[in-house]
């Protein structure tokens, strides 16, 4: 739980300190994007690999390596002497998180008997909510306090005592576990995924700054060829030794294919919104880190409350319509935000932002919590673990892609030769333009959601043969990528998560 909390906070804590980082280090807008996108890209590219390595070499061992590396990378971020070192350290941090995070739920499955896991996943859900709320606020406070004159650096250095404590406690209390029949690591698949993403994202992120050179367009076009090569190789890998990085047969399941499309586009929308929102408040409106951080509290609370209600109350009654209502609410919140930004301009206040943020937060909460259930509901039981890992990976890739697109949808609307007095209004206009893009992404998500099952099954992995007391079972797929499921207590208030070859999602798949 300590490791999960540290990762979740680290994702959200950085955005709030970006203006301070830019001012202190002289980082360009491109470097600023890569401080966030580099972490997301490294995390996405390494997530499935980290899970596989845990199965092969031991989950405790990989967890401890991951948390030690994450702590070391945090120290390098905190002591970075220039933007280039900070970007490189953030990429390393994302790679170490990819080793650490997939082991969390895998270790829970290996350590706790089925009837106790519901309590653990309840705690995990609380940690996820706490991380979402505390990250921006903690980032604002640490930056505002300027501890020891270090300005933004404590947002990374705070991970040192937490990481060291996690390392010591992990060595003492976690017991080692491996998959009964581990898969081989698909190194070629890892290389192809990483290469394809870099060929797409690097020119997208730096294109505007470099004047959109020809090589950038060629690289983005060729990335499609790399992804096609990946698909061909993964098909052949599945036929020869049954251990591909990506289980392509899952995409034959309509609800899964639609769910992956939703996760990808949702990640793009969130990647654009959160970075642009931070830049708008601090660099456009000139707000302090603390004011910007506290402005986001209504959004975080709304997400947490709506997420709990959607899983426990609404989805069992209304099914897919809850997720679609969430998309429509997020669009309504964005349109309200666009209207307010235009009406109040530079004079907008935090309390005026509260209403659109609450509407957006409720909408997001209705989507994020039940989405994994909806996506996995028609996936064969033996592939539930692989599907879980793939869903989370795709969303992280979407976030990285969204952060790359910020250079097009936000900075593309801001001239490099603006006078200081014109900077604020330009940021306000660019913010409004960016929100129209995010609203468009959410409209696409709403339509794609029609391909999700109308009512997700109660047992997401399709295991309908549980014993009467609801104690659940652990299934092992024929390919050796075991998938676990918790099916709760007799009163039906259980929770579950698919975990395959260590490829557990960051958020457990909750079942009624």
N, C-alpha and C positions, 0 to 999 in steps of 0.2 A: 504493500500500500504506500510506503514511503517513496519507493521508486516511481510508482504510477503518479503520485501527487507531484513529485519533482518534475517529471516530464510535462504534465499538464500545465503546471504553473509556468514552466519555461517557454512554452508555446505562446502564452498570452502576455507574459510579463514584458517581453521585448518591445512590442509595438508602442507601448506608452512612453518608452525612453528613447525612441528613434530621433526626435528633434534634438534632444540633448546629445546623443551620439554624433549626429551630423554636425552640430555646432562645435563640439569638442575635438573631433577628429578631422573635420573638413571633408567628410565622405561625400561622394557624388550621389545623385539620386539612384544611379545604377547600383552602387555599393550598398545603399540602404535597402534596395529591393533584394539583393543577394544575401543580406544579413538574415532576412526572413525566409526567402525562397530557397537558399542553400540548405538550411536546416530541414525544411519540408521535403526537398528533393532527396537528400541523403537518407532521411527517415523512410520515405516511400520506397526508394530503390532497395533498401536493405531489410525491410520488414519481413518479407517472406524468407529471405536468406537467414536472418537471425533466428526465426522459428525453426528452420531446418537444422541449423547448427546446434540448437538446444536439444533437439531429438537425438542427434548423432553423438554429440560429445557430452551431454548432460546439461539439464536446465539450470541447476544451481551454478555450475561452472560458468556458463555463458551469462547468467544473470550477474554474477560477481564481476566478471570481466567487463560487462556493459556498464555497471554502475561505477566501477573504478574509472573506466575510460570517460564516462560522462562527467564525472567530478573533475578529472584532469582537464578535459576540454573546457569546462566552465572556468577553471583557473586561467587557462590560456585566453579565453574571451575577456575575462576581467582585467588581465594585464596586457591586453593587446596594445601595441604601440602605434598601429596605423590601421586604416580600414581594411587593407588586404589581409593582415593577420587576423582581424576580427572575422572576416568572411570565411577564411580557411578554418578557423577554430569552430565557427558555427556549423560548417559542413561536417567536421569531425564529431561535434556534439550530436548532430542528427544521426550519423552513422552508429555512434555508441548507443543512442536511444533505440535504434533498430535492433541492437543485440539485447538490450535490457527489457524493453516493453513487452515483446511477445512471450517472454518467459513468465510474466506475472500471473496470467490466468492459467497457463499450463501448470505452474507450480501449485496453484490452488487445486486444480483437478487431481494432481498427483498426491497431494498432502491430505486433503479433507475427504472423509466419507461422504457419500451422496447426500445423506439427510442433513449434513451440516453446511453444505455449500451455499444454500439459499441465504443464510445469514452473512456469509462472506461476500456474496455478490451484492447484497443489500448495502454492506459497508463500502464496497467498491463504488456503487452508484453515488453514495454520499460524498466519497472522495472526489469523484468526477465533478459533481456540482460545486463542491468547495473550491476545487482548483479553478473552475471557470469564474467564480466570484472573486477569489482572492488574488488571482494573477495580476489583473490590471491595477487593482487597488494597492497591492504590495509594490508593484513597479513604480507607481506614482509616489508612494511614501518614501521609498528608498532613494529615488532620484531627487525628490524635493528636499529631503533631509541633508543630502550631500555629505554623507558620513566621511569623516577624516579628509574632506576635500576631494573625494574620489568620484564625485558627480554620479554618472550612470553605472559605474563599474560594480557597485554592490549588488545589482540585479543578477549578476552572474556569480559573484563571490559568495553570495548567500547559500549557493549549492554546495560549497565545500564542507561545512559542518554537517549538513543534512546527508550528503553523499557518504562521508566517512562513517557516520552513525549507521546508515543503511548497510554499508559494507561489513562493519563489525557484527551487527545484529544478524545479517544474512548468513555470514559464515557460521555463526553459532546455532541459529534456529532452523534454517532451511535444510531439508533433507534432499539428497541427490535423487534424480529420477531421469530415465531415458525412455525413448519409445521402445516397445518390445521388439520391433523389427524396423530399424531406422531406414529411411530413404537415403539415396545418394544425393549429394549436393549438385545441382544443375548449374555449374559455373558459366557455361555458355549462355544459358538463359539470363543469368544475372548480368553478364556483360552486355548482351543485346538490349535488355530493358534500360540499363543505365545509359548506354550509348545513344539509343533512340531518344530518350528524354532530354539529354544534354544537347543533342543536335536540334531539338525543337525549342527548348527553353532559352538556351544561351543567346542565339540571335534575336529571339523575341524580346528578351530583357534588355539587350544592349543596342537593338536596332535603331531606335530613335536617336540615341546619343551619337551613333556612328554614321547617321545619315542613310540608314537602310541600304547597306552595301549589297552587291549582287551575291556575294558568298553567303550572306545570311538567308536569302530566299532559297538558294540552292541547298543549304544545310537543312532548312525546314522541310523542303520537298523530299530530300533524301531520307529524312527521319521516318517518313511513311514507308519507304522501302525497307528500312531496318525493322520496323514493326511487322511488316509482312514476312520478312525472313525469320523473325522470332516465332510467328504463328506456325510457319512451315516446320521450323526446328522442333517446336514443342509437340507438334503432332507426331513427328518421327520419334521423339524421345518417349512419348507415351506408348508407342507401339513396341519399342525395343526393350526398355527396362522399367516402364511404369512409374517413373519418378520425375515428371516434368515440373518445372518451376510453376507453371500455370496450367491448371486442369481445364483444357478447352472444352471438354464435353459438358461442363457446367453451363456454357452459353446456349446449349440447346434447350435449356429450361427457360421458358419465356419470362417468368417472373424474375428469375435471377438476372438475365440479360438486361431487362428493364431496370432492375434495382441498381445494377452496376452503372448504367447510364445516368440514373438519378444521383448516385453518389458522386460520380465524376463531375457532373454539371453543378451539383450542390457545392462541392469543394471549390470549383472555379468561382462561383458567386461569393462564397465566404472569403476566399483569398483576396478578391478585389475589395470587398466591403471593408473588412477590418483594417487593412493598411490605409486605404483612402480616408476612412473615417478619422483615424488618428492624425494623419497629416492635415486634414481639414480643420480639426479642432485646435491643434497646437501651432501649426505653421500658418494656417489661413486666418483663424480667429485670434491667434496669439495667446491662447489659454495656457496656464501652467499644467505641468504633469498631473498634479493633485486634482485640479478641477476636471481635467479630461478623464482621469481615472474614476472619480466619483460620479461623473455623468453617466458612465456605463453600468453603474450598479443596478438600476431598474431593469435593464436588459438582461443581466445575468440572473437576477432573481426570477424574472418572468420565465426564462428558459428552464430553470430548475423546477419551478412549480408546475409548469405546463407539461414537462417531461414526465413527472410522476403521475399526474392525473391522466395523461394520454394512455400510458401503459396499463394502469390499474383499472381505470373506469371507462374511458371512451372507446378505445380500440375493440374491446370485447363486444361492445354494443354496435358500433358503426363501421368497424373495419377500415378499409382503404380510404373512405371519405374523410377520416380524421387527418391523414397525411395531406390529402388534397386541400382540406380546409386550412392546414398549416401553411401551404404554399400561397394560397390566396391572402391569408392574413399578413404574411411577410411582404407580399406585393402591396397590400393596402398601407402597411407601415412605411414602405419605401416611398410611395406616392405622397403620403402625408409629410414625410421628411423633406422631399423635394419641394413641396409647396411652402413649408415653413422656411426652408433655407432661402427660397426666393423672396418670400414676404418680409422676413426680418433681416436678411442680409448679414452684415457684420455685427448687428446688434442682437442676434439671437442669444437666448440664455439657456442654461442647463435645464431648467424646469420646463421650458417650451419644448425641448427635445425629448422629455420623459415619455409623452404619449406615443409618438411614433416608435420609440425604442421598446416600450412595453408591448405594443401591438406586434412588432417584429419578433420580440423575444418569445411571446406566446406561440406565434407561428412556428418559430424554429424548434421550440420544445415539442410541439405536436409532431414534428417530422423526425428529429434525431433519435428519440427514444424507441419508437416502434418500427423504424425503418428496417433494421436488421432482421427482425422477426418476419416482416412482410417479404423481404428478399429471400430468406432461407426457407420459407414455408413449403415450397415445392421441390427443394433440392433433395436428392437421394441421401439417405442417412450416412452412407459411407463417405460422402464428399462434403459433409457439413463443415468440417474443420478447414479444409482447403478453401471452401467458399467464404468462410468468416475472414480468413487472412486476406483473401483477394479483395473483399469489399473494403476493408480498412485501407489497404494499399492503394486502391483506386481513388479513394477520397483524398488521401495524402497527395497523390499525383495531381488531382484536380486542384488542390490548394496551391501547389507549386506552380501549376499552369496559370491560375488566377493571379498569383503574385507577379508572374511574368507579364501578364496582360495589362497590369497597372501602367506600364510605360506607354501603352497605346491609348487606353481609355481615360487616363488621368493626366499624366505628364504630357501627353500629346496635345492637350488643350491649354498648356501653360507655356508661354514664350520664355526662352532663356534670357532675354534681354529686358525683363520687366523692371520698371522702377520700383523702389521699395514700397511706395504708397499704393501701387497697383497690385502688389503681391496678394494681399488679402482677398479683394474682389475676384481675382483670377482663380484663387483656390476655391472660393465659394462656387463659382461657375463650373469649374472642373469637377467638384464634388457632386453637383447636381447631374452633370452629364454621366458620371460614373454610376450613379444610382439608377439611371435609366437602363444602363447595361445590365446591372444586377437584376432589375425587375424583369427584363427580357429573359434572362437565364431562368428565373423562377417560373415564368410563364411556360417555358419549355419543360421544366420539371413537372408542372401540373399536368401537362398533356401526356408525358411519358408514364406518369403514375397510373394511367388507365390500364397499363399492361400488368400492373401488380395484381395479385389475387384480391378479390373483393373482401374476403375475410380470411386472414392468415390462420393457419391451423394452430391449435393450442400447443402442440408439440412440434416445434419448428423443424426438427430434423426428420420428421415424419415417422417417428417411433410411436406406433399406436398400441404397443403391446405391454405397456407398463403394468406392474402389479397394482392391486387394488389400493394399496396404501400410498401410492403416489411417490414412492421412494426413488424412482428413476433408475436409469441404467447407463452404463458406459459402453458405447459401441466402438468396435474397431473395424475400420474399413478394410476391404480386401487388398487395397494397395499399401497397407501398413500405416497409412496416415490416420490414426485413430481419431474418432470424433466423440466428445463427451457431451452428455446432456443431463441437466438437472431438471427434474420435473416436480420439484416442490413438495409441499406437505399436502395432507388430505384435504385441506380447505381450499386448495387451488391457488394459493397465494405464493406459489414458488417462483423461482427465477432460474434461468439456464443460460448456458453459453456453449457455443460450438468451439472446440479447440482441436485442431488437427495436428500436423507436424509442428507443434509449437506455434502455430500461426493464429493465435487468439487475437480477436479484435480488441481495440482499446476499450470499447464499451461492450459489456456483456449483452448477449441477445436475451432479452427478458421475455418470459412466457407467462401467460395468465395461469 
